[in-house]
Amino acid sequence: MVKKILLSVFIVVVLIGGTAFTYLKHPKFGPSLEAIHSQAVLNSPNYVDGAFQNQIPTPLFTEDVSFVSVLWENLTEKKPDGLRPDGDIPTVKTDLAALNRDEDLVIWLGHSSYYVQLGGKRMLIDPVFSTYAAPVAFANKVFDGANPYTVEDMPEIDVLLITHSHWDHLDYDTIKALEPKVGRAITALGVGSYLTYWGYPQDKVHDVDWNDAVDLGAGLSVHALPARHYTRRLMETAQTLWVAFAFISEDARLFFSGDSGYGPHFAEIGKRFGGFDLAALDSGQYNRKWAFIHMNPEEAAQAALDLDAKNLMPAHIGKFSISNHAWDEPFRRISAASVDKPYNLLTPMIGEPLRLDAMPEAFSAWWE
């Protein structure tokens, strides 16, 4: 009898192990380290001692804890009230294909995803149109109503840009489905290997290191700039880079921070480019346990000052709940932190166009 029980347990363990092994071979987890380790990655001045490094010391966690213990604490600690909205997030579904492509504008697509028209180019930054941003469908689910767009709603995209390889910025289903619509892709160094693994032609993908610039023509350039963050996707840790993007045209200067903790790089970037017309800055999903790799709203307000930004748009909010704070807390705190600041705080709804030649003083407090 005991032998039968042990045999049954053994068979169950083998089946579970085999299923897990098969699942982890899914292409969404990314290519092998050998595929990621291009010569450009290995020769980067930012790739040191076998991993990409931040410009200043940046522990993953503020306290001396492990990744597993933090994950367990997040799963078991009491959730605050209002972690997710009670109802649907209000949105505006603009017909992107009907827009005049010569009109310069930015449309927030939720979290850190943006549709940008500048210099006659149509661009997408970190698009995530799946209903979750995690390896499994039951984790990190999108807020109700916050996902009005699909790949089918996208027009032909001149440039797809990816800041880093985390699940809430690099989504397998979205990226794979977008490929026929994308003219070229500009990705943080090493992230291009994910796109080619997922079916993008090699000549369509351009990996960029910090301080690289790409000429997009017609007086428009995109610059990959330092951020203060990290990468991890399955077993790959800090083997791909994390970047911010700046778009410089004859008429506008735009900055998108990607994920970044606060640091001196913001002032350095602001001085280098002489300020920005608009800065979209990481200001949500903050936590005392990872205070070095994401900004809280007050730090984002200071970063906007450092960048000499005329307008600030908060990012990394409004679509997913990754940290244990109320979903609308970042909006309330950034609004308070921006009182009497020299920049305008702009908080459009998902899908609401922000026209660069006629930026308003403010948008409605739609989260209230």
C-alpha positions as CSV (number, residue, x, y, z in Angstrom):
1,M,0.0,0.0,0.0
2,V,2.8,2.4,1.0
3,K,4.6,1.6,-2.3
4,K,1.5,2.4,-4.3
5,I,1.1,5.7,-2.5
6,L,4.7,6.6,-3.1
7,L,4.5,5.6,-6.7
8,S,1.4,7.8,-7.1
9,V,3.1,10.7,-5.5
10,F,6.1,10.2,-7.8
11,I,4.0,10.1,-10.9
12,V,2.2,13.3,-9.8
13,V,5.5,15.1,-9.2
14,V,6.8,14.0,-12.5
15,L,3.7,15.1,-14.3
16,I,3.8,18.5,-12.6
17,G,7.5,18.9,-13.2
18,G,7.1,17.9,-16.9
19,T,4.2,20.4,-17.4
20,A,6.2,23.2,-15.7
21,F,9.3,22.5,-17.8
22,T,7.2,22.5,-21.0
23,Y,5.5,25.7,-20.0
24,L,8.8,27.5,-19.3
25,K,9.9,26.7,-22.8
26,H,7.2,29.0,-24.2
27,P,8.7,31.6,-26.4
28,K,7.2,34.4,-24.2
29,F,9.9,33.8,-21.7
30,G,12.5,34.9,-24.2
31,P,15.6,33.6,-26.0
32,S,18.6,31.8,-24.6
33,L,21.4,33.8,-23.0
34,E,23.5,32.8,-25.9
35,A,21.1,34.6,-28.2
36,I,20.9,37.7,-25.9
37,H,24.7,37.9,-25.7
38,S,25.5,39.7,-28.9
39,Q,28.8,41.3,-29.3
40,A,27.1,44.7,-28.8
41,V,25.9,43.5,-25.4
42,L,29.2,42.0,-24.3
43,N,31.2,45.0,-25.6
44,S,28.9,47.7,-24.0
45,P,30.7,49.9,-21.5
46,N,27.6,49.5,-19.3
47,Y,28.0,45.7,-19.2
48,V,30.4,45.0,-16.4
49,D,31.2,41.8,-14.5
50,G,28.7,39.8,-16.5
51,A,25.7,42.1,-16.1
52,F,24.4,45.6,-17.0
53,Q,25.1,48.1,-14.3
54,N,23.4,51.4,-13.2
55,Q,25.4,54.6,-13.2
56,I,25.3,54.7,-9.4
57,P,24.9,51.9,-6.9
58,T,21.3,50.6,-7.1
59,P,20.4,47.6,-4.9
60,L,17.2,45.9,-6.2
61,F,15.7,46.1,-2.7
62,T,16.1,48.9,-0.2
63,E,16.4,46.5,2.7
64,D,18.6,43.4,3.0
65,V,15.9,40.9,1.8
66,S,15.6,38.3,-1.0
67,F,13.5,38.4,-4.1
68,V,11.5,35.4,-2.9
69,S,10.8,36.9,0.5
70,V,9.6,40.2,-1.1
71,L,7.4,38.2,-3.5
72,W,5.9,36.2,-0.6
73,E,5.3,39.4,1.5
74,N,3.5,41.0,-1.5
75,L,1.3,37.9,-1.9
76,T,0.4,37.6,1.8
77,E,0.4,41.1,3.3
78,K,-3.0,42.9,3.7
79,K,-4.0,44.8,0.6
80,P,-5.0,48.5,1.0
81,D,-8.4,49.7,0.2
82,G,-8.8,50.9,-3.4
83,L,-6.0,48.7,-4.8
84,R,-8.1,48.4,-7.9
85,P,-10.9,50.8,-9.1
86,D,-14.4,49.9,-8.2
87,G,-15.7,50.3,-11.7
88,D,-14.4,50.8,-15.2
89,I,-11.6,53.3,-15.8
90,P,-12.9,56.2,-18.0
91,T,-11.3,56.3,-21.4
92,V,-11.5,58.0,-24.8
93,K,-11.1,55.8,-27.8
94,T,-9.5,58.0,-30.4
95,D,-9.4,56.6,-33.9
96,L,-5.7,56.5,-34.4
97,A,-5.8,55.6,-38.1
98,A,-8.0,58.6,-38.8
99,L,-5.5,61.1,-37.3
100,N,-3.5,63.4,-39.5
101,R,-0.1,61.9,-39.2
102,D,1.5,65.3,-39.7
103,E,-0.1,66.5,-36.4
104,D,2.3,66.2,-33.5
105,L,0.6,64.5,-30.5
106,V,0.9,62.0,-27.7
107,I,-1.8,59.6,-26.6
108,W,-1.4,57.7,-23.4
109,L,-2.5,54.1,-23.7
110,G,-2.3,53.3,-20.0
111,H,0.6,52.4,-17.7
112,S,3.8,53.2,-19.7
113,S,2.4,52.7,-23.2
114,Y,2.2,55.6,-25.6
115,Y,1.2,56.3,-29.2
116,V,3.3,59.3,-30.5
117,Q,3.1,61.3,-33.7
118,L,6.1,63.5,-34.2
119,G,7.8,64.8,-37.4
120,G,5.4,62.8,-39.6
121,K,6.3,59.5,-37.9
122,R,3.9,57.2,-36.1
123,M,5.5,55.6,-33.0
124,L,4.6,53.2,-30.3
125,I,6.4,53.0,-26.9
126,D,6.1,49.8,-24.7
127,P,2.7,48.7,-26.0
128,V,0.8,46.2,-23.8
129,F,-2.6,45.3,-25.1
130,S,-3.0,41.9,-23.3
131,T,-5.3,41.6,-20.4
132,Y,-2.5,40.9,-18.0
133,A,1.2,41.8,-17.6
134,A,2.8,38.7,-16.1
135,P,3.9,35.2,-17.1
136,V,0.4,33.9,-16.1
137,A,-3.1,35.1,-16.8
138,F,-4.3,35.3,-13.2
139,A,-1.5,37.8,-12.2
140,N,-1.2,41.5,-12.7
141,K,-4.6,41.8,-14.5
142,V,-5.5,45.0,-16.3
143,F,-8.0,47.3,-14.6
144,D,-11.6,47.0,-15.8
145,G,-12.1,49.3,-18.8
146,A,-8.4,50.3,-19.0
147,N,-7.6,48.3,-22.2
148,P,-9.7,49.9,-24.9
149,Y,-7.1,49.4,-27.7
150,T,-6.0,46.3,-29.5
151,V,-3.4,45.6,-32.1
152,E,-6.1,45.9,-34.7
153,D,-6.8,49.5,-33.7
154,M,-3.2,50.4,-34.5
155,P,-2.3,52.1,-37.8
156,E,0.9,51.3,-39.6
157,I,3.7,52.1,-37.1
158,D,6.9,53.6,-38.4
159,V,8.9,53.0,-35.2
160,L,8.2,50.6,-32.3
161,L,10.3,51.4,-29.2
162,I,10.9,49.2,-26.1
163,T,12.5,50.5,-23.0
164,H,13.2,47.2,-21.3
165,S,12.2,43.5,-21.0
166,H,9.8,43.5,-18.0
167,W,6.4,42.0,-18.6
168,D,4.5,45.3,-18.2
169,H,6.6,46.8,-21.0
170,L,7.5,43.9,-23.3
171,D,4.4,41.8,-24.0
172,Y,4.8,38.7,-26.2
173,D,1.3,38.6,-27.7
174,T,1.2,42.3,-28.4
175,I,4.7,42.5,-29.9
176,K,4.2,39.4,-32.1
177,A,0.9,40.5,-33.4
178,L,2.2,44.0,-34.2
179,E,5.1,42.8,-36.4
180,P,3.3,43.2,-39.8
181,K,2.5,46.8,-39.0
182,V,5.9,47.8,-37.7
183,G,8.4,49.4,-40.0
184,R,11.3,49.3,-37.6
185,A,12.0,48.6,-33.9
186,I,14.3,50.4,-31.6
187,T,15.0,48.5,-28.4
188,A,17.2,48.7,-25.3
189,L,20.4,46.8,-25.9
190,G,19.8,43.0,-25.8
191,V,16.0,43.4,-26.0
192,G,16.1,43.1,-29.8
193,S,16.9,39.4,-29.3
194,Y,13.4,38.9,-28.0
195,L,11.9,40.5,-31.0
196,T,13.9,38.4,-33.5
197,Y,13.2,35.3,-31.5
198,W,9.5,36.2,-31.8
199,G,9.7,36.5,-35.6
200,Y,10.9,40.0,-36.4
201,P,13.4,40.2,-39.3
202,Q,16.9,41.0,-38.0
203,D,17.1,44.1,-40.3
204,K,14.0,45.5,-38.8
205,V,15.4,45.6,-35.2
206,H,18.0,48.2,-33.9
207,D,19.4,47.7,-30.4
208,V,20.6,50.9,-28.7
209,D,22.9,51.5,-25.7
210,W,22.8,54.5,-23.4
211,N,23.6,57.8,-25.3
212,D,23.0,56.2,-28.7
213,A,21.0,58.3,-31.2
214,V,19.0,57.2,-34.2
215,D,18.2,59.6,-37.0
216,L,14.6,59.0,-38.1
217,G,14.7,61.5,-40.9
218,A,12.9,64.8,-41.5
219,G,14.8,66.4,-38.6
220,L,13.6,63.9,-36.1
221,S,16.0,61.8,-33.9
222,V,15.5,59.4,-31.0
223,H,18.0,59.2,-28.2
224,A,18.4,56.2,-25.8
225,L,19.3,57.6,-22.4
226,P,20.2,56.3,-18.9
227,A,17.6,55.1,-16.5
228,R,18.0,53.7,-13.0
229,H,16.4,50.3,-13.0
230,Y,17.1,46.6,-13.7
231,T,15.8,43.7,-15.8
232,R,14.7,40.2,-15.0
233,R,12.6,37.8,-17.1
234,L,12.7,34.1,-15.9
235,M,16.4,33.4,-15.3
236,E,17.7,36.3,-17.3
237,T,18.8,39.1,-14.8
238,A,20.5,42.3,-16.0
239,Q,21.5,40.7,-19.3
240,T,19.4,43.3,-21.2
241,L,19.6,47.1,-20.7
242,W,16.9,49.5,-19.5
243,V,16.7,52.9,-21.2
244,A,14.7,56.2,-21.4
245,F,13.9,57.7,-24.8
246,A,14.1,61.3,-25.9
247,F,12.6,62.5,-29.1
248,I,14.0,65.6,-30.7
249,S,12.4,67.3,-33.6
250,E,12.5,70.8,-35.1
251,D,9.4,71.7,-33.1
252,A,9.4,69.6,-29.9
253,R,11.5,67.8,-27.3
254,L,9.8,64.8,-25.6
255,F,11.2,62.6,-22.8
256,F,9.9,59.2,-21.7
257,S,11.6,57.8,-18.7
258,G,10.6,54.2,-18.9
259,D,11.0,52.6,-15.5
260,S,13.5,54.6,-13.4
261,G,14.3,55.4,-9.8
262,Y,15.4,59.0,-9.0
263,G,19.0,59.9,-9.6
264,P,21.4,62.5,-10.9
265,H,20.8,61.4,-14.5
266,F,17.7,63.5,-14.8
267,A,19.6,66.8,-14.2
268,E,22.3,65.6,-16.6
269,I,19.8,64.9,-19.3
270,G,18.0,68.1,-18.7
271,K,21.2,70.1,-19.1
272,R,22.3,68.1,-22.1
273,F,19.1,68.7,-24.1
274,G,18.2,72.2,-22.8
275,G,14.9,71.1,-21.3
276,F,11.8,69.4,-22.6
277,D,8.4,70.4,-23.8
278,L,6.9,67.2,-22.2
279,A,8.3,64.6,-19.8
280,A,6.4,61.4,-19.1
281,L,7.9,60.1,-15.8
282,D,7.6,56.9,-13.8
283,S,5.6,57.9,-10.7
284,G,3.5,54.9,-9.8
285,Q,4.0,51.4,-8.4
286,Y,6.4,52.7,-5.8
287,N,7.2,50.9,-2.6
288,R,9.6,51.5,0.3
289,K,11.0,48.0,-0.4
290,W,12.2,49.0,-3.9
291,A,12.7,52.7,-3.5
292,F,15.8,52.9,-5.7
293,I,14.3,51.5,-8.9
294,H,10.9,53.4,-9.2
295,M,10.1,57.0,-8.3
296,N,7.3,58.0,-6.0
297,P,5.2,61.0,-7.1
298,E,7.3,63.6,-5.2
299,E,10.5,62.3,-6.7
300,A,8.9,62.5,-10.2
301,A,8.0,66.1,-9.5
302,Q,11.6,66.8,-8.7
303,A,12.8,64.9,-11.8
304,A,10.5,67.1,-13.9
305,L,12.3,70.2,-12.4
306,D,15.7,68.5,-13.0
307,L,14.7,67.9,-16.7
308,D,13.5,71.5,-17.0
309,A,10.2,70.1,-18.4
310,K,7.5,72.5,-19.3
311,N,4.8,69.8,-18.9
312,L,4.8,66.6,-16.8
313,M,2.7,63.5,-17.6
314,P,2.7,60.8,-14.9
315,A,3.4,57.3,-16.1
316,H,3.5,53.7,-14.8
317,I,0.0,54.1,-13.5
318,G,-3.7,53.7,-14.3
319,K,-3.8,50.2,-15.7
320,F,-2.1,47.6,-13.4
321,S,-1.6,47.2,-9.7
322,I,2.0,46.1,-9.1
323,S,2.5,47.7,-5.7
324,N,0.3,47.8,-2.6
325,H,-1.1,51.3,-2.7
326,A,-4.5,52.6,-3.8
327,W,-4.7,52.8,-7.6
328,D,-5.5,56.5,-7.6
329,E,-2.9,57.5,-4.9
330,P,-0.2,58.4,-7.5
331,F,-2.6,60.8,-9.2
332,R,-3.5,62.5,-5.9
333,R,0.1,62.7,-4.7
334,I,1.5,64.0,-8.0
335,S,-1.3,66.6,-8.1
336,A,-0.3,67.8,-4.6
337,A,3.4,67.7,-5.4
338,S,2.9,69.8,-8.5
339,V,1.2,72.8,-6.9
340,D,3.1,76.0,-7.6
341,K,5.7,74.2,-9.7
342,P,6.9,75.9,-12.9
343,Y,5.6,73.0,-15.1
344,N,2.1,72.1,-16.0
345,L,0.8,68.7,-14.8
346,L,-1.1,66.9,-17.6
347,T,-3.3,63.9,-16.7
348,P,-5.3,62.9,-19.8
349,M,-7.5,59.9,-19.8
350,I,-6.3,56.8,-21.6
351,G,-6.8,57.5,-25.3
352,E,-7.3,61.3,-24.9
353,P,-5.0,63.1,-27.4
354,L,-2.5,65.6,-26.2
355,R,-1.8,67.9,-29.1
356,L,1.7,69.4,-28.8
357,D,0.9,72.7,-30.5
358,A,-2.0,73.4,-28.2
359,M,-1.2,71.7,-24.8
360,P,-3.8,72.7,-22.2
361,E,-3.1,74.0,-18.8
362,A,-4.6,70.9,-17.3
363,F,-6.9,68.0,-17.8
364,S,-9.8,67.0,-15.6
365,A,-9.2,65.0,-12.4
366,W,-11.0,62.0,-14.0
367,W,-9.8,59.5,-11.3
368,E,-11.9,61.2,-8.6
